[in-house]
Amino acid sequence: MKEQQKLKDFLKRIIFKMVASDSNKSNLELAIADWELDFYSRPIIENDGKKRWELIIASTKNFDNQENFFWQKNCPANQVNSIWLTNALKEALFDAEKKGWKKPEKVRFWRSSMKSIIKKSLDNLEIDSLVSRRTYSLLEKIEFLEKDVYPKEDGYVNGVLAPTFTSQIINDPKPLPEAVRGDSLTISEISIGELRAAQSWPIEFGDIFPIEDSLKDQNQIPGLRLFSKNRSIALAAWFSSLEPVKLCVDNNRLVLEALEDDKWLVTDLPKNDAIELNKKFSTSKEKSNGYQFISIQSDPYEEKFAGFWILKDVELIN
């Protein structure tokens, strides 16, 4: 409780002392965002008796753009290759520019089985690719399609072909490198309302994005706070390259999942603490779409973050 109150007091000071951000960008500027991509079969049998293949693209949410770019295109089952995907991506880029979006610098995707085709296609277009599960916008869109769109289409198969949200990451967690463990850590909670103010917090490294308006401000979000007096910036830089995805409790251990299939052991937990934290993660997943956070500071009272990331407990799709 004491630690929680300290965090709340700290966040209030941050909000009241925030530096105004530059929000006077010209309306003529093209919107900028990374892309998140999935190129895979869907739970629908087409008229030719073959599974539907589909390219789905969603722009990564950020505070600079109120709208998000979304694009999809069906692919003939006999043309699932880098040539078709390269041409489809050219179409997507052309459509995006017409709608006011700049060519993305980076595209994230998580399907390792499609890595060769996707990477080759993006290389053809001189776009960086990153195999990462930090594709929250895309997973939201696919979940919507899976629940509300595909079942209404002819040829829908509710069974083996239907993608399900289930974790495929079975690797044992590796201990965090000693150089980036920090001097101390604590588990805390902040509210959705406080998280919505993150845009204005002084942050050196991190990844933050808008939170859905439908979530209640008072809902609590669990997360990890790391402190390192002399190495907070170096620690934050390492976490930034890590692409943190979500925190979870595994056999009384706090584990961070990252990138494609990485697992990092953050710390061992007393049994009662592990049970309590697991309840908080479950509550957040039920009431607040699975949001979590990681923060890095030199000390608990410094009024800026060396690093801050919004995470989300979203499962992979088969």
WOWOGI-V641148 format. One record per residue. SS is DSSP state (H for helix, E for strand, - for the rest). Layout:
((SS) (SS))
This chain:
((-) (H) (H) (H) (H) (H) (H) (H) (H) (H) (H) (H) (H) (H) (H) (H) (-) (-) (-) (-) (-) (-) (-) (-) (-) (-) (-) (-) (-) (-) (E) (-) (-) (-) (E) (E) (E) (E) (E) (E) (E) (E) (E) (E) (E) (-) (-) (-) (-) (-) (E) (E) (E) (E) (E) (E) (E) (E) (E) (-) (-) (-) (-) (-) (-) (-) (-) (-) (-) (E) (E) (E) (E) (E) (E) (-) (H) (H) (H) (-) (-) (H) (H) (H) (H) (H) (H) (H) (H) (H) (H) (H) (H) (H) (H) (H) (H) (H) (-) (-) (E) (-) (-) (-) (-) (E) (E) (E) (E) (-) (-) (H) (H) (H) (H) (H) (H) (H) (H) (H) (H) (H) (H) (H) (-) (-) (-) (E) (E) (E) (E) (-) (-) (-) (-) (H) (H) (H) (H) (H) (H) (H) (H) (H) (H) (H) (H) (H) (H) (H) (H) (H) (-) (-) (-) (E) (-) (-) (-) (-) (-) (-) (-) (-) (E) (-) (-) (-) (-) (-) (-) (-) (-) (E) (E) (-) (-) (H) (H) (H) (-) (-) (-) (E) (E) (E) (E) (E) (E) (E) (E) (H) (H) (H) (H) (H) (H) (H) (H) (H) (-) (-) (E) (E) (E) (E) (E) (-) (-) (-) (-) (-) (-) (-) (-) (-) (-) (-) (-) (E) (E) (E) (E) (E) (E) (E) (E) (-) (-) (-) (-) (H) (H) (H) (H) (H) (H) (H) (H) (H) (H) (H) (-) (E) (E) (E) (E) (E) (E) (E) (-) (-) (E) (E) (E) (E) (E) (E) (-) (-) (-) (E) (E) (E) (E) (E) (E) (E) (-) (-) (H) (H) (H) (H) (H) (H) (H) (H) (H) (H) (H) (H) (H) (H) (H) (H) (H) (-) (-) (-) (E) (E) (E) (E) (E) (E) (E) (-) (-) (-) (-) (-) (-) (-) (E) (E) (E) (E) (E) (E) (E) (E) (-) (-) (-) (-) (E) (-))
